[in-house]
Amino acid sequence: MRYSQKGMATAPNKNAAEQDILQRFVYLPLIAGWLVPGAGHFLLRKWGRGALLAASILGMFTLGLLMQGKLYGGASDILDMLCQAGDLGNGLLYLVSRALGLGADQVQVTTADYGTRFIVVAGLLNVIAAVDAHNLRTGRKS
Amino acid sequence: MLRPSHFAAVVLFALFASVVFGITQRETPRRMLRYGIYCFVLFVASAVVLSWVMFLIAR
């Protein structure tokens, strides 16, 4: 007796379901790429590009923290607000690091200033990478 | 605590930024590599040139 596997959670059907979600929600790579560096490209099966982007952004963010860089939060000054917007580009990295209390409260040495810029720029680069994943998804880029 | 020199920080910054620029701004792997190298050289060279300019102005 033959059974139909249609609708069952078999490997081919799971892949088809994943593809279906990806096809329906155009902004999924953009949001995933923002939350986790490189995830947008991984969703589109661009493994090499995703790995390089993830390594670069994670490396820059981690080095920033190791240099005692500051994580902006509750900014009131306009320049601080811009830096906080850059920090927010790191997605979950920023949110988790803030929750864990990582990063310095105040910049006291020169390397901490470098670290602060590293964290802000990592966030901005992550936004560029997420937009690139969106462009790949929509077909603007191949 | 990590304490890189100013030049080491510039090189690390240039490396990471160039990788992202190369991948996101070009379409084929060959052109990505070329653009990444171009950005890296431009980042480091402009930092060295500006450092010399500031050194000469400060004297």
N, CA and C atoms of all chains as a GROMACS GRO file, in nm:
protein
  603
    1MET      N    1   0.085  -0.120   0.000
    1MET     CA    2   0.000   0.000   0.000
    1MET      C    3   0.089   0.125   0.000
    2ARG      N    4   0.056   0.221  -0.083
    2ARG     CA    5   0.135   0.344  -0.088
    2ARG      C    6   0.067   0.456  -0.012
    3TYR      N    7   0.151   0.530   0.062
    3TYR     CA    8   0.098   0.644   0.138
    3TYR      C    9   0.147   0.774   0.073
    4SER      N   10   0.062   0.871   0.070
    4SER     CA   11   0.104   1.001   0.020
    4SER      C   12   0.176   1.077   0.131
    5GLN      N   13   0.290   1.136   0.096
    5GLN     CA   14   0.365   1.214   0.196
    5GLN      C   15   0.325   1.361   0.194
    6LYS      N   16   0.226   1.392   0.114
    6LYS     CA   17   0.185   1.533   0.102
    6LYS      C   18   0.131   1.583   0.237
    7GLY      N   19   0.181   1.692   0.285
    7GLY     CA   20   0.133   1.748   0.410
    7GLY      C   21   0.205   1.695   0.533
    8MET      N   22   0.285   1.588   0.517
    8MET     CA   23   0.359   1.532   0.631
    8MET      C   24   0.491   1.608   0.648
    9ALA      N   25   0.547   1.604   0.770
    9ALA     CA   26   0.669   1.680   0.798
    9ALA      C   27   0.793   1.604   0.753
   10THR      N   28   0.797   1.566   0.630
   10THR     CA   29   0.917   1.501   0.576
   10THR      C   30   1.016   1.608   0.532
   11ALA      N   31   1.140   1.567   0.506
   11ALA     CA   32   1.244   1.665   0.472
   11ALA      C   33   1.210   1.749   0.348
   12PRO      N   34   1.165   1.687   0.237
   12PRO     CA   35   1.132   1.770   0.121
   12PRO      C   36   1.018   1.867   0.148
   13ASN      N   37   0.916   1.819   0.226
   13ASN     CA   38   0.804   1.907   0.258
   13ASN      C   39   0.846   2.022   0.349
   14LYS      N   40   0.940   1.994   0.442
   14LYS     CA   41   0.990   2.100   0.530
   14LYS      C   42   1.061   2.208   0.449
   15ASN      N   43   1.146   2.163   0.356
   15ASN     CA   44   1.217   2.259   0.271
   15ASN      C   45   1.119   2.342   0.190
   16ALA      N   46   1.016   2.276   0.139
   16ALA     CA   47   0.914   2.346   0.060
   16ALA      C   48   0.843   2.450   0.147
   17ALA      N   49   0.816   2.412   0.273
   17ALA     CA   50   0.747   2.506   0.365
   17ALA      C   51   0.836   2.626   0.394
   18GLU      N   52   0.968   2.600   0.416
   18GLU     CA   53   1.061   2.710   0.442
   18GLU      C   54   1.064   2.805   0.322
   19GLN      N   55   1.072   2.748   0.202
   19GLN     CA   56   1.076   2.828   0.081
   19GLN      C   57   0.947   2.909   0.067
   20ASP      N   58   0.834   2.846   0.107
   20ASP     CA   59   0.705   2.913   0.095
   20ASP      C   60   0.700   3.037   0.184
   21ILE      N   61   0.750   3.022   0.309
   21ILE     CA   62   0.753   3.137   0.402
   21ILE      C   63   0.842   3.247   0.345
   22LEU      N   64   0.958   3.205   0.290
   22LEU     CA   65   1.053   3.300   0.233
   22LEU      C   66   0.993   3.373   0.112
   23GLN      N   67   0.914   3.299   0.033
   23GLN     CA   68   0.852   3.359  -0.085
   23GLN      C   69   0.745   3.460  -0.045
   24ARG      N   70   0.670   3.427   0.061
   24ARG     CA   71   0.559   3.514   0.098
   24ARG      C   72   0.605   3.643   0.166
   25PHE      N   73   0.700   3.631   0.259
   25PHE     CA   74   0.741   3.747   0.337
   25PHE      C   75   0.872   3.802   0.283
   26VAL      N   76   0.859   3.908   0.203
   26VAL     CA   77   0.975   3.965   0.133
   26VAL      C   78   1.078   4.025   0.230
   27TYR      N   79   1.030   4.075   0.342
   27TYR     CA   80   1.119   4.147   0.434
   27TYR      C   81   1.190   4.057   0.534
   28LEU      N   82   1.167   3.926   0.524
   28LEU     CA   83   1.230   3.833   0.620
   28LEU      C   84   1.383   3.840   0.618
   29PRO      N   85   1.450   3.837   0.501
   29PRO     CA   86   1.597   3.849   0.502
   29PRO      C   87   1.645   3.982   0.560
   30LEU      N   88   1.570   4.089   0.535
   30LEU     CA   89   1.608   4.222   0.588
   30LEU      C   90   1.604   4.221   0.740
   31ILE      N   91   1.495   4.170   0.796
   31ILE     CA   92   1.478   4.170   0.941
   31ILE      C   93   1.576   4.071   1.007
   32ALA      N   94   1.587   3.952   0.947
   32ALA     CA   95   1.680   3.852   1.002
   32ALA      C   96   1.823   3.903   0.997
   33GLY      N   97   1.858   3.969   0.887
   33GLY     CA   98   1.993   4.024   0.870
   33GLY      C   99   2.022   4.134   0.970
   34TRP      N  100   1.920   4.212   1.004
   34TRP     CA  101   1.939   4.317   1.104
   34TRP      C  102   1.955   4.256   1.243
   35LEU      N  103   1.870   4.159   1.276
   35LEU     CA  104   1.875   4.100   1.410
   35LEU      C  105   2.003   4.020   1.434
   36VAL      N  106   2.041   3.938   1.336
   36VAL     CA  107   2.163   3.856   1.349
   36VAL      C  108   2.250   3.879   1.226
   37PRO      N  109   2.371   3.934   1.243
   37PRO     CA  110   2.457   3.962   1.126
   37PRO      C  111   2.478   3.839   1.037
   38GLY      N  112   2.450   3.856   0.908
   38GLY     CA  113   2.471   3.747   0.812
   38GLY      C  114   2.351   3.656   0.794
   39ALA      N  115   2.252   3.665   0.884
   39ALA     CA  116   2.138   3.572   0.878
   39ALA      C  117   2.054   3.592   0.752
   40GLY      N  118   2.045   3.715   0.705
   40GLY     CA  119   1.969   3.742   0.582
   40GLY      C  120   2.027   3.667   0.463
   41HIS      N  121   2.160   3.666   0.454
   41HIS     CA  122   2.226   3.596   0.344
   41HIS      C  123   2.216   3.444   0.363
   42PHE      N  124   2.224   3.398   0.488
   42PHE     CA  125   2.209   3.254   0.514
   42PHE      C  126   2.070   3.207   0.470
   43LEU      N  127   1.968   3.287   0.495
   43LEU     CA  128   1.831   3.250   0.455
   43LEU      C  129   1.822   3.235   0.303
   44LEU      N  130   1.900   3.315   0.232
   44LEU     CA  131   1.898   3.310   0.085
   44LEU      C  132   2.000   3.211   0.030
   45ARG      N  133   2.059   3.134   0.122
   45ARG     CA  134   2.158   3.030   0.088
   45ARG      C  135   2.286   3.088   0.025
   46LYS      N  136   2.318   3.208   0.062
   46LYS     CA  137   2.447   3.268   0.021
   46LYS      C  138   2.543   3.246   0.138
   47TRP      N  139   2.589   3.124   0.152
   47TRP     CA  140   2.664   3.084   0.272
   47TRP      C  141   2.797   3.160   0.285
   48GLY      N  142   2.872   3.169   0.176
   48GLY     CA  143   3.004   3.234   0.182
   48GLY      C  144   2.993   3.381   0.216
   49ARG      N  145   2.905   3.450   0.146
   49ARG     CA  146   2.887   3.594   0.172
   49ARG      C  147   2.838   3.615   0.315
   50GLY      N  148   2.742   3.534   0.357
   50GLY     CA  149   2.687   3.546   0.492
   50GLY      C  150   2.793   3.525   0.598
   51ALA      N  151   2.878   3.423   0.578
   51ALA     CA  152   2.983   3.393   0.677
   51ALA      C  153   3.083   3.508   0.686
   52LEU      N  154   3.121   3.563   0.572
   52LEU     CA  155   3.217   3.674   0.572
   52LEU      C  156   3.157   3.799   0.639
   53LEU      N  157   3.031   3.827   0.607
   53LEU     CA  158   2.966   3.943   0.668
   53LEU      C  159   2.952   3.924   0.819
   54ALA      N  160   2.909   3.804   0.859
   54ALA     CA  161   2.893   3.776   1.002
   54ALA      C  162   3.026   3.788   1.074
   55ALA      N  163   3.133   3.731   1.015
   55ALA     CA  164   3.265   3.737   1.080
   55ALA      C  165   3.312   3.882   1.093
   56SER      N  166   3.292   3.962   0.989
   56SER     CA  167   3.336   4.101   0.992
   56SER      C  168   3.260   4.182   1.097
   57ILE      N  169   3.128   4.169   1.095
   57ILE     CA  170   3.046   4.252   1.186
   57ILE      C  171   3.063   4.205   1.330
   58LEU      N  172   3.060   4.073   1.350
   58LEU     CA  173   3.080   4.021   1.487
   58LEU      C  174   3.220   4.056   1.538
   59GLY      N  175   3.319   4.045   1.449
   59GLY     CA  176   3.457   4.078   1.487
   59GLY      C  177   3.469   4.223   1.528
   60MET      N  178   3.410   4.310   1.449
   60MET     CA  179   3.420   4.453   1.479
   60MET      C  180   3.349   4.486   1.611
   61PHE      N  181   3.231   4.428   1.630
   61PHE     CA  182   3.154   4.453   1.753
   61PHE      C  183   3.230   4.400   1.875
   62THR      N  184   3.282   4.277   1.863
   62THR     CA  185   3.355   4.215   1.975
   62THR      C  186   3.481   4.294   2.010
   63LEU      N  187   3.556   4.334   1.907
   63LEU     CA  188   3.676   4.414   1.932
   63LEU      C  189   3.639   4.546   2.000
   64GLY      N  190   3.528   4.606   1.958
   64GLY     CA  191   3.480   4.729   2.021
   64GLY      C  192   3.455   4.710   2.169
   65LEU      N  193   3.391   4.599   2.203
   65LEU     CA  194   3.363   4.571   2.345
   65LEU      C  195   3.493   4.543   2.421
   66LEU      N  196   3.585   4.468   2.356
   66LEU     CA  197   3.713   4.436   2.422
   66LEU      C  198   3.797   4.561   2.446
   67MET      N  199   3.777   4.663   2.363
   67MET     CA  200   3.850   4.790   2.382
   67MET      C  201   3.777   4.880   2.481
   68GLN      N  202   3.679   4.825   2.552
   68GLN     CA  203   3.600   4.900   2.650
   68GLN      C  204   3.520   5.012   2.585
   69GLY      N  205   3.469   4.983   2.465
   69GLY     CA  206   3.385   5.081   2.397
   69GLY      C  207   3.253   5.100   2.470
   70LYS      N  208   3.192   5.215   2.446
   70LYS     CA  209   3.067   5.249   2.515
   70LYS      C  210   2.947   5.205   2.432
   71LEU      N  211   2.846   5.150   2.499
   71LEU     CA  212   2.718   5.120   2.433
   71LEU      C  213   2.620   5.231   2.471
   72TYR      N  214   2.573   5.304   2.371
   72TYR     CA  215   2.486   5.418   2.400
   72TYR      C  216   2.347   5.371   2.442
   73GLY      N  217   2.289   5.443   2.537
   73GLY     CA  218   2.153   5.413   2.582
   73GLY      C  219   2.093   5.535   2.648
   74GLY      N  220   1.968   5.565   2.619
   74GLY     CA  221   1.903   5.682   2.678
   74GLY      C  222   1.972   5.812   2.644
   75ALA      N  223   2.013   5.826   2.518
   75ALA     CA  224   2.087   5.946   2.477
   75ALA      C  225   1.997   6.068   2.472
   76SER      N  226   2.051   6.183   2.514
   76SER     CA  227   1.972   6.307   2.508
   76SER      C  228   2.036   6.406   2.410
   77ASP      N  229   2.169   6.403   2.398
   77ASP     CA  230   2.240   6.489   2.304
   77ASP      C  231   2.220   6.437   2.162
   78ILE      N  232   2.218   6.527   2.063
   78ILE     CA  233   2.189   6.487   1.925
   78ILE      C  234   2.297   6.391   1.870
   79LEU      N  235   2.423   6.419   1.903
   79LEU     CA  236   2.531   6.332   1.856
   79LEU      C  237   2.522   6.193   1.920
   80ASP      N  238   2.486   6.193   2.049
   80ASP     CA  239   2.468   6.064   2.118
   80ASP      C  240   2.352   5.986   2.057
   81MET      N  241   2.247   6.060   2.018
   81MET     CA  242   2.131   5.992   1.955
   81MET      C  243   2.172   5.926   1.824
   82LEU      N  244   2.254   5.997   1.745
   82LEU     CA  245   2.302   5.940   1.618
   82LEU      C  246   2.385   5.815   1.644
   83CYS      N  247   2.471   5.824   1.745
   83CYS     CA  248   2.554   5.706   1.780
   83CYS      C  249   2.467   5.592   1.828
   84GLN      N  250   2.361   5.623   1.904
   84GLN     CA  251   2.272   5.517   1.950
   84GLN      C  252   2.198   5.452   1.833
   85ALA      N  253   2.162   5.534   1.734
   85ALA     CA  254   2.098   5.478   1.613
   85ALA      C  255   2.195   5.382   1.545
   86GLY      N  256   2.323   5.419   1.540
   86GLY     CA  257   2.424   5.329   1.483
   86GLY      C  258   2.436   5.202   1.564
   87ASP      N  259   2.437   5.215   1.696
   87ASP     CA  260   2.445   5.097   1.784
   87ASP      C  261   2.326   5.003   1.761
   88LEU      N  262   2.207   5.062   1.745
   88LEU     CA  263   2.086   4.981   1.725
   88LEU      C  264   2.093   4.897   1.598
   89GLY      N  265   2.177   4.940   1.503
   89GLY     CA  266   2.197   4.862   1.380
   89GLY      C  267   2.253   4.723   1.406
   90ASN      N  268   2.312   4.704   1.524
   90ASN     CA  269   2.368   4.572   1.558
   90ASN      C  270   2.260   4.471   1.595
   91GLY      N  271   2.136   4.515   1.607
   91GLY     CA  272   2.025   4.424   1.635
   91GLY      C  273   2.037   4.355   1.769
   92LEU      N  274   2.027   4.223   1.768
   92LEU     CA  275   2.028   4.147   1.894
   92LEU      C  276   2.161   4.160   1.968
   93LEU      N  277   2.270   4.178   1.894
   93LEU     CA  278   2.401   4.194   1.959
   93LEU      C  279   2.396   4.310   2.058
   94TYR      N  280   2.339   4.421   2.012
   94TYR     CA  281   2.329   4.540   2.096
   94TYR      C  282   2.237   4.515   2.215
   95LEU      N  283   2.119   4.459   2.185
   95LEU     CA  284   2.019   4.440   2.291
   95LEU      C  285   2.071   4.344   2.398
   96VAL      N  286   2.131   4.234   2.355
   96VAL     CA  287   2.184   4.135   2.451
   96VAL      C  288   2.300   4.195   2.532
   97SER      N  289   2.390   4.267   2.462
   97SER     CA  290   2.504   4.327   2.532
   97SER      C  291   2.458   4.429   2.635
   98ARG      N  292   2.356   4.507   2.600
   98ARG     CA  293   2.302   4.605   2.696
   98ARG      C  294   2.241   4.533   2.816
   99ALA      N  295   2.168   4.425   2.786
   99ALA     CA  296   2.104   4.349   2.894
   99ALA      C  297   2.207   4.287   2.987
  100LEU      N  298   2.320   4.245   2.930
  100LEU     CA  299   2.426   4.183   3.012
  100LEU      C  300   2.518   4.287   3.078
  101GLY      N  301   2.496   4.413   3.047
  101GLY     CA  302   2.577   4.519   3.107
  101GLY      C  303   2.718   4.528   3.052
  102LEU      N  304   2.736   4.481   2.927
  102LEU     CA  305   2.870   4.487   2.866
  102LEU      C  306   2.899   4.629   2.817
  103GLY      N  307   3.025   4.656   2.791
  103GLY     CA  308   3.063   4.789   2.742
  103GLY      C  309   3.082   4.885   2.858
  104ALA      N  310   3.161   4.988   2.831
  104ALA     CA  311   3.192   5.085   2.937
  104ALA      C  312   3.080   5.189   2.949
  105ASP      N  313   3.066   5.245   3.071
  105ASP     CA  314   2.968   5.352   3.090
  105ASP      C  315   3.022   5.484   3.039
  106GLN      N  316   3.153   5.504   3.061
  106GLN     CA  317   3.216   5.628   3.016
  106GLN      C  318   3.346   5.597   2.943
  107VAL      N  319   3.377   5.680   2.844
  107VAL     CA  320   3.502   5.663   2.770
  107VAL      C  321   3.612   5.736   2.846
  108GLN      N  322   3.713   5.660   2.891
  108GLN     CA  323   3.818   5.723   2.972
  108GLN      C  324   3.955   5.716   2.906
  109VAL      N  325   3.976   5.619   2.817
  109VAL     CA  326   4.106   5.608   2.750
  109VAL      C  327   4.085   5.613   2.598
  110THR      N  328   4.195   5.638   2.526
  110THR     CA  329   4.185   5.654   2.380
  110THR      C  330   4.130   5.528   2.313
  111THR      N  331   4.177   5.411   2.359
  111THR     CA  332   4.132   5.286   2.294
  111THR      C  333   3.982   5.265   2.314
  112ALA      N  334   3.929   5.315   2.426
  112ALA     CA  335   3.784   5.304   2.448
  112ALA      C  336   3.708   5.388   2.345
  113ASP      N  337   3.768   5.500   2.306
  113ASP     CA  338   3.706   5.582   2.202
  113ASP      C  339   3.705   5.507   2.069
  114TYR      N  340   3.818   5.442   2.035
  114TYR     CA  341   3.822   5.358   1.915
  114TYR      C  342   3.713   5.252   1.924
  115GLY      N  343   3.704   5.188   2.041
  115GLY     CA  344   3.606   5.079   2.061
  115GLY      C  345   3.464   5.126   2.040
  116THR      N  346   3.434   5.247   2.090
  116THR     CA  347   3.300   5.304   2.073
  116THR      C  348   3.267   5.321   1.925
  117ARG      N  349   3.366   5.371   1.849
  117ARG     CA  350   3.345   5.390   1.704
  117ARG      C  351   3.330   5.254   1.634
  118PHE      N  352   3.408   5.156   1.678
  118PHE     CA  353   3.398   5.021   1.619
  118PHE      C  354   3.255   4.968   1.634
  119ILE      N  355   3.197   4.987   1.752
  119ILE     CA  356   3.061   4.935   1.778
  119ILE      C  357   2.959   5.008   1.691
  120VAL      N  358   2.970   5.140   1.683
  120VAL     CA  359   2.876   5.218   1.602
  120VAL      C  360   2.887   5.177   1.454
  121VAL      N  361   3.012   5.167   1.405
  121VAL     CA  362   3.031   5.134   1.263
  121VAL      C  363   2.988   4.990   1.233
  122ALA      N  364   3.008   4.899   1.330
  122ALA     CA  365   2.960   4.761   1.311
  122ALA      C  366   2.809   4.762   1.288
  123GLY      N  367   2.738   4.845   1.363
  123GLY     CA  368   2.593   4.857   1.346
  123GLY      C  369   2.556   4.910   1.209
  124LEU      N  370   2.628   5.012   1.164
  124LEU     CA  371   2.600   5.071   1.032
  124LEU      C  372   2.630   4.970   0.920
  125LEU      N  373   2.740   4.897   0.935
  125LEU     CA  374   2.774   4.795   0.834
  125LEU      C  375   2.669   4.684   0.833
  126ASN      N  376   2.615   4.652   0.952
  126ASN     CA  377   2.512   4.549   0.958
  126ASN      C  378   2.385   4.593   0.884
  127VAL      N  379   2.353   4.721   0.894
  127VAL     CA  380   2.237   4.773   0.820
  127VAL      C  381   2.261   4.760   0.668
  128ILE      N  382   2.383   4.794   0.624
  128ILE     CA  383   2.416   4.781   0.481
  128ILE      C  384   2.402   4.634   0.438
  129ALA      N  385   2.452   4.542   0.522
  129ALA     CA  386   2.444   4.398   0.489
  129ALA      C  387   2.299   4.352   0.484
  130ALA      N  388   2.216   4.400   0.577
  130ALA     CA  389   2.074   4.360   0.578
  130ALA      C  390   2.002   4.412   0.454
  131VAL      N  391   2.032   4.535   0.414
  131VAL     CA  392   1.971   4.591   0.292
  131VAL      C  393   2.018   4.513   0.169
  132ASP      N  394   2.144   4.468   0.170
  132ASP     CA  395   2.196   4.386   0.059
  132ASP      C  396   2.118   4.255   0.050
  133ALA      N  397   2.089   4.194   0.166
  133ALA     CA  398   2.010   4.070   0.167
  133ALA      C  399   1.871   4.097   0.108
  134HIS      N  400   1.813   4.211   0.143
  134HIS     CA  401   1.681   4.248   0.089
  134HIS      C  402   1.688   4.266  -0.064
  135ASN      N  403   1.794   4.329  -0.111
  135ASN     CA  404   1.811   4.348  -0.255
  135ASN      C  405   1.827   4.215  -0.328
  136LEU      N  406   1.896   4.122  -0.264
  136LEU     CA  407   1.910   3.987  -0.323
  136LEU      C  408   1.773   3.919  -0.329
  137ARG      N  409   1.695   3.937  -0.223
  137ARG     CA  410   1.562   3.873  -0.216
  137ARG      C  411   1.467   3.929  -0.323
  138THR      N  412   1.473   4.061  -0.343
  138THR     CA  413   1.381   4.122  -0.439
  138THR      C  414   1.430   4.112  -0.583
  139GLY      N  415   1.556   4.070  -0.601
  139GLY     CA  416   1.608   4.052  -0.736
  139GLY      C  417   1.679   4.174  -0.792
  140ARG      N  418   1.693   4.277  -0.709
  140ARG     CA  419   1.768   4.396  -0.755
  140ARG      C  420   1.915   4.364  -0.772
  141LYS      N  421   1.961   4.263  -0.699
  141LYS     CA  422   2.101   4.222  -0.707
  141LYS      C  423   2.106   4.070  -0.720
  142SER      N  424   2.208   4.021  -0.787
  142SER     CA  425   2.216   3.874  -0.803
  142SER      C  426   2.334   3.820  -0.725
  143MET      N  427   4.165   4.405   2.890
  143MET     CA  428   4.127   4.512   2.795
  143MET      C  429   4.224   4.515   2.676
  144LEU      N  430   4.170   4.523   2.559
  144LEU     CA  431   4.251   4.526   2.437
  144LEU      C  432   4.298   4.669   2.411
  145ARG      N  433   4.429   4.684   2.387
  145ARG     CA  434   4.482   4.818   2.362
  145ARG      C  435   4.564   4.821   2.233
  146PRO      N  436   4.499   4.821   2.118
  146PRO     CA  437   4.577   4.826   1.994
  146PRO      C  438   4.633   4.965   1.971
  147SER      N  439   4.740   4.970   1.891
  147SER     CA  440   4.794   5.102   1.855
  147SER      C  441   4.695   5.168   1.758
  148HIS      N  442   4.716   5.298   1.735
  148HIS     CA  443   4.625   5.369   1.643
  148HIS      C  444   4.630   5.305   1.504
  149PHE      N  445   4.752   5.269   1.460
  149PHE     CA  446   4.765   5.210   1.326
  149PHE      C  447   4.698   5.073   1.319
  150ALA      N  448   4.716   4.992   1.425
  150ALA     CA  449   4.651   4.860   1.427
  150ALA      C  450   4.499   4.876   1.422
  151ALA      N  451   4.448   4.975   1.495
  151ALA     CA  452   4.303   5.000   1.494
  151ALA      C  453   4.256   5.040   1.354
  152VAL      N  454   4.337   5.123   1.286
  152VAL     CA  455   4.302   5.165   1.148
  152VAL      C  456   4.298   5.044   1.055
  153VAL      N  457   4.399   4.957   1.068
  153VAL     CA  458   4.406   4.839   0.979
  153VAL      C  459   4.287   4.745   1.004
  154LEU      N  460   4.255   4.723   1.132
  154LEU     CA  461   4.141   4.636   1.164
  154LEU      C  462   4.010   4.696   1.112
  155PHE      N  463   3.993   4.824   1.135
  155PHE     CA  464   3.873   4.894   1.087
  155PHE      C  465   3.862   4.882   0.935
  156ALA      N  466   3.973   4.909   0.867
  156ALA     CA  467   3.974   4.904   0.720
  156ALA      C  468   3.943   4.763   0.671
  157LEU      N  469   3.997   4.662   0.738
  157LEU     CA  470   3.975   4.524   0.696
  157LEU      C  471   3.826   4.487   0.704
  158PHE      N  472   3.765   4.511   0.819
  158PHE     CA  473   3.625   4.472   0.837
  158PHE      C  474   3.532   4.553   0.745
  159ALA      N  475   3.555   4.683   0.738
  159ALA     CA  476   3.469   4.767   0.654
  159ALA      C  477   3.484   4.730   0.507
  160SER      N  478   3.607   4.699   0.464
  160SER     CA  479   3.630   4.665   0.324
  160SER      C  480   3.562   4.534   0.285
  161VAL      N  481   3.563   4.437   0.376
  161VAL     CA  482   3.494   4.310   0.347
  161VAL      C  483   3.345   4.336   0.322
  162VAL      N  484   3.283   4.414   0.410
  162VAL     CA  485   3.140   4.442   0.395
  162VAL      C  486   3.114   4.525   0.269
  163PHE      N  487   3.195   4.626   0.244
  163PHE     CA  488   3.177   4.708   0.124
  163PHE      C  489   3.192   4.623  -0.002
  164GLY      N  490   3.294   4.539  -0.004
  164GLY     CA  491   3.319   4.455  -0.122
  164GLY      C  492   3.201   4.365  -0.152
  165ILE      N  493   3.149   4.298  -0.049
  165ILE     CA  494   3.039   4.203  -0.070
  165ILE      C  495   2.910   4.274  -0.110
  166THR      N  496   2.883   4.387  -0.046
  166THR     CA  497   2.753   4.451  -0.068
  166THR      C  498   2.748   4.544  -0.190
  167GLN      N  499   2.863   4.593  -0.233
  167GLN     CA  500   2.859   4.692  -0.341
  167GLN      C  501   2.890   4.637  -0.480
  168ARG      N  502   2.929   4.511  -0.488
  168ARG     CA  503   2.959   4.450  -0.618
  168ARG      C  504   2.887   4.317  -0.632
  169GLU      N  505   2.874   4.267  -0.757
  169GLU     CA  506   2.790   4.148  -0.778
  169GLU      C  507   2.868   4.018  -0.795
  170THR      N  508   2.980   4.022  -0.867
  170THR     CA  509   3.053   3.896  -0.890
  170THR      C  510   3.168   3.883  -0.789
  171PRO      N  511   3.203   3.760  -0.751
  171PRO     CA  512   3.311   3.740  -0.652
  171PRO      C  513   3.442   3.810  -0.689
  172ARG      N  514   3.478   3.807  -0.817
  172ARG     CA  515   3.602   3.870  -0.861
  172ARG      C  516   3.599   4.022  -0.839
  173ARG      N  517   3.485   4.083  -0.875
  173ARG     CA  518   3.472   4.227  -0.857
  173ARG      C  519   3.460   4.264  -0.709
  174MET      N  520   3.399   4.174  -0.630
  174MET     CA  521   3.391   4.197  -0.484
  174MET      C  522   3.531   4.204  -0.424
  175LEU      N  523   3.615   4.107  -0.465
  175LEU     CA  524   3.753   4.102  -0.412
  175LEU      C  525   3.830   4.227  -0.451
  176ARG      N  526   3.818   4.264  -0.578
  176ARG     CA  527   3.892   4.382  -0.627
  176ARG      C  528   3.846   4.509  -0.555
  177TYR      N  529   3.716   4.524  -0.539
  177TYR     CA  530   3.663   4.643  -0.472
  177TYR      C  531   3.700   4.644  -0.323
  178GLY      N  532   3.700   4.524  -0.261
  178GLY     CA  533   3.739   4.514  -0.121
  178GLY      C  534   3.883   4.558  -0.101
  179ILE      N  535   3.971   4.510  -0.188
  179ILE     CA  536   4.113   4.548  -0.179
  179ILE      C  537   4.129   4.699  -0.203
  180TYR      N  538   4.056   4.749  -0.302
  180TYR     CA  539   4.061   4.892  -0.334
  180TYR      C  540   4.020   4.976  -0.212
  181CYS      N  541   3.910   4.937  -0.146
  181CYS     CA  542   3.863   5.010  -0.028
  181CYS      C  543   3.965   5.003   0.085
  182PHE      N  544   4.022   4.883   0.105
  182PHE     CA  545   4.120   4.865   0.213
  182PHE      C  546   4.241   4.957   0.192
  183VAL      N  547   4.294   4.956   0.071
  183VAL     CA  548   4.411   5.040   0.041
  183VAL      C  549   4.376   5.187   0.059
  184LEU      N  550   4.257   5.225   0.012
  184LEU     CA  551   4.215   5.365   0.023
  184LEU      C  552   4.200   5.408   0.170
  185PHE      N  553   4.140   5.321   0.251
  185PHE     CA  554   4.123   5.350   0.395
  185PHE      C  555   4.259   5.373   0.461
  186VAL      N  556   4.349   5.276   0.442
  186VAL     CA  557   4.479   5.282   0.512
  186VAL      C  558   4.563   5.397   0.457
  187ALA      N  559   4.566   5.413   0.325
  187ALA     CA  560   4.647   5.520   0.265
  187ALA      C  561   4.597   5.657   0.308
  188SER      N  562   4.466   5.676   0.308
  188SER     CA  563   4.414   5.808   0.347
  188SER      C  564   4.443   5.836   0.495
  189ALA      N  565   4.439   5.732   0.580
  189ALA     CA  566   4.472   5.752   0.722
  189ALA      C  567   4.618   5.793   0.738
  190VAL      N  568   4.708   5.729   0.662
  190VAL     CA  569   4.851   5.762   0.670
  190VAL      C  570   4.876   5.905   0.620
  191VAL      N  571   4.815   5.940   0.506
  191VAL     CA  572   4.834   6.074   0.448
  191VAL      C  573   4.780   6.181   0.544
  192LEU      N  574   4.658   6.159   0.595
  192LEU     CA  575   4.600   6.258   0.687
  192LEU      C  576   4.682   6.271   0.815
  193SER      N  577   4.739   6.159   0.861
  193SER     CA  578   4.825   6.164   0.981
  193SER      C  579   4.947   6.254   0.956
  194TRP      N  580   5.009   6.237   0.839
  194TRP     CA  581   5.124   6.321   0.805
  194TRP      C  582   5.084   6.468   0.793
  195VAL      N  583   4.969   6.494   0.732
  195VAL     CA  584   4.920   6.632   0.718
  195VAL      C  585   4.901   6.694   0.856
  196MET      N  586   4.837   6.620   0.946
  196MET     CA  587   4.813   6.673   1.081
  196MET      C  588   4.944   6.694   1.156
  197PHE      N  589   5.039   6.601   1.135
  197PHE     CA  590   5.171   6.613   1.199
  197PHE      C  591   5.241   6.740   1.153
  198LEU      N  592   5.235   6.767   1.020
  198LEU     CA  593   5.302   6.885   0.966
  198LEU      C  594   5.231   7.014   1.009
  199ILE      N  595   5.101   7.011   1.017
  199ILE     CA  596   5.026   7.130   1.062
  199ILE      C  597   5.058   7.161   1.208
  200ALA      N  598   5.070   7.057   1.288
  200ALA     CA  599   5.092   7.076   1.434
  200ALA      C  600   5.230   7.130   1.465
  201ARG      N  601   5.325   7.114   1.374
  201ARG     CA  602   5.464   7.158   1.402
  201ARG      C  603   5.478   7.310   1.397
   0.00000   0.00000   0.00000
